[in-house]
Amino acid sequence: MPEASEELLQVLKDVLAPMVTADSGELYLVGLKGNIVALHLRGRFSGCPGNTLVARRIIEPLLLTALPHAELELTSGYLVPEGASLITSE
């Protein structure tokens, strides 16, 4: 898994992953470089036109609680990017 702050991982595991999973999706951490957080949505989110709304209204505000200057790079689709790690709730 890419290096990420403990606070960021907690937000991903405790808040975002359960929400995505509850909607029949999967959340992957693709990478973290500086303030850029790359995530991938799979499952029911693959190619969903609502992904932009979810990113702007839900994912970005939650990321900003853990990483105040975070910039989100979001992809979706059946194929998971190489090196991505599935985020699951504990």
C-alpha positions, -999 to +999 in steps of 0.1 A: +000+000+000+013+035-008+026+055+022-003+075+037-008+093+070-026+073+097-054+099+097-060+096+060-061+058+062-086+060+091-109+082+070-106+058+040-112+027+062-137+039+087-158+063+065-154+060+028-149+022+024-181+013+043-201+038+023-188+025-010-192-011+000-228-005+012-235+006-024-220-026-039-186-010-048-150-013-039-125+015-030-088+013-039-059+036-029-039+039-060-013+063-048-004+093-026+021+118-038+023+150-018-012+163-015-025+142-044-046+113-034-054+088-062-084+066-056-102+041-078-138+030-076-149-004-088-180-025-088-213-006-090-193+026-094-176+015-126-184+042-151-212+056-130-222+092-142-227+101-105-191+096-096-183+133-102-210+143-077-198+117-052-163+129-055-171+166-051-198+163-024-186+133-003-150+121-010-132+154-013-146+170+019-138+138+038-102+137+025-098+174+034-105+165+071-074+143+071-052+161+046-062+198+045-047+205+011-057+172-006-063+170-043-083+140-055-076+120-086-105+096-091-108+068-116-134+041-119-138+010-139-136-028-138-098-029-142-079-019-111-047+001-116-015-017-110-003-014-074-036-002-061-047-015-026-082-025-017-094-004+013-117-024+036-134-013+068-120-030+099 
